[in-house]
Amino acid sequence: MAVTTSTATTAPTADQPVVQIRKLWTVFGRGDHAFAIHQDLDLDVRRGEILTLVGGSGTGKSVLLRQILGLLHPAKGEVLIEGKPVDELSRHGAASRIGMLFQQGALFSAFNVLENIAFPLNEQGTLPKAVVRDAAMVKLQMVGLKPEHATRMPSDLSGGMIKRVALARSLIMDPPLLLLDEPTAGLDPNSSDEFCDLLKELHEALGLTVVMVTHDLDTLFALSTRVAVLAEKKVIVTGAPQEVVHFPHPFIEHFFLGERGRRALAPVSAVALGGALAGAKE
């Protein structure tokens, strides 16, 4: 059961974190079969930043996104969005405050592009259809698609176009908080670079706060303001990418400095590190 406090409903201030996670426990199973993914996990997401979650398999990165979205409920602890418990937002429609880009896009196969983008607004049922359509067309063009793409079906789209449609849908309610689960997974290098550029442009133009999960180091260094590393069922370190790479922990050394990491970093991300890798290896 989620724990809340009497101060959780106070109005957010400019310097208050958009997301506050306090002593979070995520537990699956019951009785003797219960096991914890997170234990006493603490994390703040600052307004306007892009915070990237990294960690080994089973550390609960995507699970943490679902906690923030309100799709999972803490066994203990609390998740606050702009000072309010996420459970309260869920009851009143969290979609207006949180946008979510799922790894595979999660488009509705029976809907065309414009219908997919408009879906959250249509579900709300408070605006005329013409207004919803106009809003969806604006978001479609905002993510770099053309009006003629509006009537295409998901089965006719490339992987990069599916990502863009899903991104437009996640932004249709103009949420201040955007969650990204492996945003460049499955894209070729050129499409990945283009999608990162799009995300940077939208982040700056819309003043978004972003929480991202990614295994791709090029994406991480291209977008991240800060990195939070999950290990040992909690967040063990947060900081700028160039700072986190120095933190002494086996996962960090393997992720950033191992063979896989060196291949992924060269040449673009190695430049972005500004020499941090060389210092961390000494």
Secondary structure as UniProt FT lines:
FT   TURN            6..9
FT   TURN            14..15
FT   STRAND          19..28
FT   HELIX           31..33
FT   STRAND          35..45
FT   TURN            47..48
FT   STRAND          50..55
FT   TURN            57..58
FT   HELIX           61..69
FT   STRAND          76..81
FT   TURN            82..83
FT   STRAND          84..85
FT   HELIX           86..91
FT   HELIX           94..96
FT   STRAND          98..101
FT   TURN            103..104
FT   TURN            109..110
FT   HELIX           113..124
FT   HELIX           129..142
FT   TURN            143..144
FT   HELIX           147..149
FT   TURN            150..151
FT   HELIX           154..156
FT   HELIX           159..171
FT   TURN            172..173
FT   STRAND          177..181
FT   TURN            183..186
FT   HELIX           189..206
FT   STRAND          209..213
FT   HELIX           217..223
FT   STRAND          226..231
FT   TURN            232..233
FT   STRAND          234..239
FT   HELIX           241..244
FT   TURN            245..246
FT   HELIX           250..257
FT   HELIX           259..265
FT   TURN            266..267
FT   HELIX           268..273
FT   TURN            274..275
FT   HELIX           276..281
//
